[in-house]
Amino acid sequence: MPRIKVLPHAQFCPEGAEFEVEPNANLCQSLLKQGIKIEHACDMSCACTTCHVIVRKGFDSLEEMNDVEADLLDRAWGLEPDSRLSCQVAIVDEDLEVEIPKYTINHASENH
């Protein structure tokens, strides 16, 4: 079974985390099941960028992103070449190491 390593994030996962998932599991749902409360303002419908992650290891094992995800990622804070929306990532059969960016573009969580 693939292992997911989450690098430390001050708000969502201060100590970091590591856990196993079933093949073809959704990354965002897997993080939430592990108690890592990653934002997902659009309820995982690929309509925002709040579940943006950077895949530090294992990126090439993932299916290519579609045009909608690519267009949305252009608006994400801290975009990198290995960025993905976690709600769109199916974990195939390779381990992943992910980093949750420090910020998101989520006005609902910015106390406006």
Secondary structure, DSSP 8 states (H G I E B T S, - for coil): --EEEE--BTTTBTT-EEEE--TTEEHHHHHHHTT-----TTSSSSS-STTEEEEEE-GGGS----HHHHHHHTTSTT--TTEEEGGG-EE-SS-EEEE--S----GGGTT-
